[in-house]
């Protein structure tokens, strides 16, 4: 029949066809179906500070944010973000022109890449990477160029090869996409490593997008160094932050971008056609959260450190090789000591074998073989849940 659209070709465009359903949805559904403990998806199983939750309730009752908030974000939150960056890192941002509130870090990433990339541009990103990076680069019509963080079993960490990073940059490279503290490996790039990244960006005149959502979760003396604090980086860096990971309200979806006025204006141009605005009442609550005293952030980090150590010890006892993270709330493990080598198959069978759900790291790689034997567990759960999970995992070697 003429005049009708043909359904002979797939509906999903070629740029997104490779992605399908996220592994998080698949594994969370598996957890529900089997009644397993979900250590896969990175969300806490308890709410954050009561005073922050009450601030959201108060905003709702007072009618603040129940209608569309301002496009850049409510002034109170933009001011709080700027003050947080100044107090923590000595970075000065104008709340009116250099801060943009987004629907979580995921939208910040999407809007930034859609705004800054042209079709055919190359993006150098650290591999393994948060899965939305690849999808957003594809939606922008750009090409991702992964630089693989290499496992160092002796140091029980993953390392960035700076020579490999430098060699990945070509005349088509538009920007570097950096994530530290790094999900999923837990690596925190050192000041020396970040200085080398900054020098490369300045030398090759590259933009840098830096995902710093785990900035308050660094352990064992590791230091979080915002890339924008380094020489030559303030005007070429888009820094992405989020309230969800720091305050344990991931469902509120409040994130932000800080950058120079031109970069923020560009990102806002893309963001306005994604969600336009979001999370109105929660923005006021996050403004109060960012002003919490240092004792909150210290206690939050101490609590997560204890949970990290609890899960790391249990995974070691269960026979995994553990890469103890210096940041985030994820632990990457190597399953080869268990006689396994396929992380995807392992994670699909783990609920039936042990009643626990994890995430195969291979889904975060272009070079799938490099990530095949690695599996990620989240420790942002109650201690009793982690204790039960580690008890179940011991059955793998019983």
C-alpha positions as a printed Julia matrix, in Angstrom:
398×3 Matrix{Float64}:
  0.0     0.0    0.0
  1.45    3.32  -1.0
  2.01    6.09   1.5
  2.86    3.77   4.37
  6.2     3.53   6.13
  8.09    0.34   5.39
  8.85   -1.89   8.38
 11.36   -3.96   6.47
 14.31   -2.32   8.22
 14.94   -2.21  12.01
 13.33    0.69  13.83
 16.4     1.5   15.97
 19.02    3.52  14.14
 22.44    2.06  13.46
 24.18    4.34  15.96
 22.31    2.77  18.89
 21.69   -0.74  17.57
 24.74   -2.16  19.33
 23.57   -1.17  22.81
 20.2    -2.8   23.42
 19.01   -3.22  27.03
 21.59   -2.22  29.62
 23.28   -4.93  31.63
 22.01   -3.23  34.79
 18.39   -3.84  33.79
 19.17   -7.44  32.88
 20.97   -8.24  36.12
 18.5    -6.38  38.35
 15.66   -8.36  36.76
 17.65  -11.52  37.4
 18.03  -10.53  41.06
 14.28  -10.06  41.41
 13.43  -13.29  39.63
 15.78  -15.4   41.76
 15.49  -13.53  45.07
 19.23  -12.86  45.0
 21.19  -10.15  46.78
 21.8    -7.42  44.23
 25.41   -6.26  44.39
 25.28   -5.35  40.72
 23.61   -1.97  40.24
 25.22    0.88  42.17
 22.46    2.23  44.34
 22.41    2.33  48.15
 19.78    0.32  50.03
 19.27    3.05  52.64
 18.33    6.7   52.24
 20.71    9.56  52.89
 20.6    12.18  55.67
 17.19   12.75  57.24
 17.67   16.53  57.24
 18.18   16.47  53.47
 15.07   14.38  52.91
 13.11   16.76  55.13
 14.43   19.68  53.1
 12.83   18.11  50.02
  9.53   17.63  51.88
  9.66   21.22  53.06
 10.22   22.45  49.5
  7.24   20.41  48.28
  4.98   21.77  51.0
  6.15   25.34  50.45
  5.45   25.06  46.73
  9.08   25.57  45.73
  9.93   23.68  42.56
  6.53   22.1   42.01
  6.35   23.96  38.71
  9.13   24.35  36.15
 12.31   25.56  37.84
 14.66   27.91  35.97
 16.39   26.25  33.02
 19.93   26.53  34.46
 18.75   25.3   37.89
 17.4    27.09  40.94
 19.69   29.91  42.12
 20.09   28.37  45.58
 21.54   25.17  44.15
 23.78   26.9   41.6
 25.18   29.04  44.4
 25.7    25.98  46.62
 27.54   24.14  43.82
 29.83   27.12  43.23
 30.52   27.4   46.96
 31.25   23.66  47.2
 33.83   23.93  44.41
 35.41   26.96  46.05
 35.51   25.49  49.54
 36.76   22.08  48.5
 39.11   22.84  45.64
 39.69   26.58  45.44
 37.83   26.76  42.11
 35.79   29.92  41.57
 32.69   29.67  39.37
 30.02   32.27  38.67
 26.7    30.63  39.68
 24.87   32.53  36.93
 27.11   31.75  33.95
 29.37   28.83  34.91
 27.04   26.35  36.66
 24.29   24.24  35.06
 21.98   21.83  36.91
 21.07   18.62  35.05
 18.92   15.5   35.47
 21.73   13.57  37.09
 25.23   13.05  35.78
 23.91   10.9   32.94
 22.12   13.86  31.36
 25.16   16.05  32.02
 27.28   13.6   30.03
 24.73   13.36  27.22
 24.18   17.11  26.91
 27.9    17.83  27.02
 28.81   15.33  24.31
 25.86   16.29  22.11
 26.82   19.94  22.44
 30.56   19.69  21.89
 30.94   16.96  19.25
 30.51   17.02  15.49
 29.96   13.85  13.46
 33.33   12.26  12.77
 35.05   13.7   15.84
 36.99   11.28  18.02
 36.62   10.97  21.78
 39.41    9.34  23.76
 37.91    7.63  26.81
 39.31    5.44  29.56
 38.29    1.81  29.23
 36.41    0.21  30.99
 33.87    3.0   30.92
 30.43    3.8   32.35
 28.07    2.46  29.71
 26.35    5.74  28.85
 29.64    7.17  27.54
 29.61    4.93  24.48
 25.91    5.51  23.79
 26.19    9.28  24.07
 29.25    9.4   21.82
 27.3     7.33  19.28
 24.26    9.62  19.5
 26.54   12.56  18.71
 27.8    10.74  15.61
 31.35   10.71  16.96
 33.79    7.83  17.33
 35.08    6.5   20.65
 38.75    5.64  21.0
 39.31    3.57  24.15
 42.49    3.67  26.19
 42.53    0.61  28.43
 43.34    0.79  32.13
 45.65   -2.18  32.67
 45.4    -4.48  35.71
 48.42   -4.5   38.01
 47.99   -7.63  40.17
 50.98   -6.83  42.38
 49.53   -3.43  43.33
 45.93   -4.72  43.13
 44.89   -1.72  41.05
 44.36   -0.68  37.44
 46.81    1.76  35.84
 46.68    4.3   33.05
 49.4     3.95  30.4
 50.2     7.57  29.6
 52.07    6.65  26.42
 49.01    4.77  25.19
 46.87    7.8   25.97
 49.16   10.11  24.04
 49.28    7.75  21.07
 45.48    7.57  20.95
 45.2    11.28  20.13
 44.94   12.09  16.44
 44.09   15.14  14.34
 40.43   14.1   14.63
 40.41   14.01  18.44
 38.02   16.62  19.83
 38.04   15.78  23.53
 39.25   13.51  26.3
 36.62   11.86  28.51
 38.15   11.22  31.93
 36.53    9.52  34.93
 38.19    9.69  38.34
 37.48    8.18  40.83
 36.9     5.56  38.18
 33.87    3.33  37.73
 34.15    0.33  37.55
 37.78   -0.25  38.57
 37.94    2.06  41.61
 41.15    3.65  40.32
 41.86    7.21  41.47
 44.18    8.94  39.03
 47.16   10.49  40.8
 48.15   14.14  40.59
 51.11   13.1   38.4
 48.86   11.19  36.01
 46.36   14.03  35.79
 49.16   16.54  35.23
 50.23   14.49  32.22
 46.63   14.43  30.97
 46.43   18.21  31.36
 49.7    18.78  29.54
 48.49   16.61  26.66
 45.2    18.52  26.46
 46.97   21.88  26.37
 49.57   20.7   23.86
 46.94   19.3   21.46
 44.31   21.96  22.22
 41.72   19.43  23.4
 38.6    19.83  25.47
 38.3    17.59  28.5
 35.11   16.25  30.04
 35.75   14.93  33.52
 33.23   12.78  35.4
 33.87   13.3   39.11
 30.66   11.96  40.66
 32.58    9.88  43.22
 34.72   12.82  44.35
 33.86   12.3   48.03
 34.58    8.57  48.02
 38.37    8.2   48.08
 40.2     5.9   50.47
 43.61    4.93  51.82
 45.12    8.38  51.51
 44.16    8.79  47.85
 43.57   12.38  46.74
 40.83   13.55  44.42
 42.32   16.21  42.14
 39.81   18.04  39.94
 41.35   18.4   36.5
 40.13   21.99  36.29
 42.55   22.97  39.07
 45.63   22.15  36.95
 47.47   24.72  34.78
 45.74   25.5   31.5
 42.62   23.45  32.3
 40.11   25.88  33.78
 38.96   27.14  30.37
 38.93   23.8   28.54
 37.39   21.45  31.16
 33.76   20.51  31.7
 33.44   19.05  35.21
 30.46   16.81  35.98
 29.2    16.22  39.51
 26.19   14.58  41.13
 24.28   14.5   44.39
 23.14   10.89  44.05
 26.41    9.18  44.94
 27.38   11.54  47.76
 24.03   11.84  49.54
 22.47    8.44  48.72
 19.43    9.83  46.93
 20.09    8.39  43.48
 16.41    8.55  42.48
 16.35   12.33  42.74
 18.56   12.65  39.64
 20.28   15.92  40.45
 23.61   16.5   38.7
 25.54   19.49  37.46
 28.14   20.9   35.12
 30.74   23.53  36.01
 32.82   25.13  33.26
 33.66   28.43  31.6
 30.69   30.5   30.32
 31.11   29.47  26.7
 31.18   25.77  27.52
 28.22   25.99  29.91
 26.24   27.92  27.3
 26.94   25.21  24.74
 25.92   22.41  27.1
 22.77   24.29  28.13
 21.81   24.59  24.45
 21.69   20.79  24.19
 20.29   20.18  27.67
 17.2    22.35  27.06
 16.04   19.91  24.4
 16.56   16.81  26.56
 14.7    17.22  29.86
 14.45   21.03  29.74
 14.22   21.03  33.56
 13.83   18.41  36.3
 13.87   17.62  40.02
 12.52   21.0   41.13
 11.93   20.44  44.87
 14.97   18.18  45.13
 17.22   20.97  43.88
 16.48   22.97  47.03
 17.26   19.94  49.18
 20.57   19.28  47.43
 21.52   22.93  47.97
 21.2    22.29  51.71
 23.03   18.98  51.42
 26.07   20.57  49.8
 26.32   22.92  52.77
 26.52   20.06  55.29
 29.61   20.23  57.55
 32.76   18.26  56.78
 31.79   15.78  59.49
 29.06   14.43  57.19
 31.44   13.8   54.31
 34.03   12.26  56.64
 31.49    9.93  58.24
 30.1     8.95  54.82
 33.57    8.04  53.58
 34.42    6.14  56.79
 31.23    4.11  56.55
 31.89    3.19  52.92
 35.49    2.29  53.71
 34.33   -0.2   56.36
 31.89   -1.71  53.87
 34.61   -1.92  51.23
 36.88   -3.79  53.6
 34.09   -6.13  54.68
 33.2    -7.1   51.11
 36.84   -7.26  49.97
 37.67   -9.69  52.76
 34.64  -11.83  51.97
 35.42  -11.94  48.25
 39.03  -12.91  49.0
 37.85  -15.73  51.26
 35.49  -16.88  48.51
 38.43  -17.28  46.13
 38.3   -14.14  44.02
 41.37  -12.05  43.23
 40.37   -8.63  44.57
 41.41   -5.25  43.18
 40.88   -3.11  46.27
 39.45    0.23  45.07
 40.96    3.57  46.07
 37.62    5.23  45.28
 33.93    4.75  44.31
 31.76    2.07  45.89
 32.63   -0.77  43.53
 35.11   -3.64  43.79
 36.48   -5.29  40.67
 37.47   -8.94  41.01
 39.23  -11.48  38.81
 37.36  -14.8   38.57
 40.23  -16.83  37.11
 41.38  -18.12  40.53
 37.93  -19.77  40.7
 38.67  -21.62  37.47
 36.42  -19.28  35.46
 37.26  -16.94  32.6
 33.96  -15.7   31.14
 32.58  -12.96  33.38
 29.27  -12.72  31.53
 28.53  -16.43  31.88
 29.71  -16.32  35.48
 27.35  -13.43  36.37
 24.39  -15.07  34.66
 24.92  -18.28  36.63
 25.87  -16.68  39.95
 22.29  -16.09  41.19
 21.47  -19.78  40.87
 24.82  -20.87  42.26
 25.15  -18.46  45.17
 22.12  -16.15  45.34
 24.15  -13.03  44.5
 24.08  -10.7   41.48
 27.17   -8.93  40.1
 28.05   -7.13  36.85
 30.46   -8.48  34.19
 33.07   -5.83  33.44
 33.31   -6.9   29.79
 30.2    -4.82  29.02
 32.25   -1.7   29.85
 34.92   -2.49  27.24
 35.29   -2.16  23.49
 38.08   -4.7   23.82
 35.81   -7.31  25.4
 38.62   -9.82  25.82
 40.47   -7.4   28.11
 37.52   -7.3   30.5
 36.35  -10.9   30.15
 37.63  -12.29  33.48
 36.61   -9.31  35.63
 33.42   -8.92  37.65
 32.19   -5.88  39.6
 30.45   -5.9   42.99
 28.85   -2.88  44.72
 29.4    -2.38  48.45
 27.0     0.56  48.99
 24.68   -1.74  50.93
 23.87   -2.4   54.58
 26.56   -4.36  56.42
 24.14   -7.18  57.18
 23.44   -7.52  53.46
 27.16   -7.61  52.64
 27.76  -10.21  55.36
 24.99  -12.42  53.98
 26.31  -11.98  50.42
 29.85  -12.99  51.37
 28.5   -16.0   53.28
 26.63  -17.1   50.15
 29.67  -16.54  47.92
 31.77  -18.87  50.06
 29.69  -21.7   48.61
 31.56  -21.26  45.33
 34.61  -22.96  46.81
 32.91  -25.15  49.4
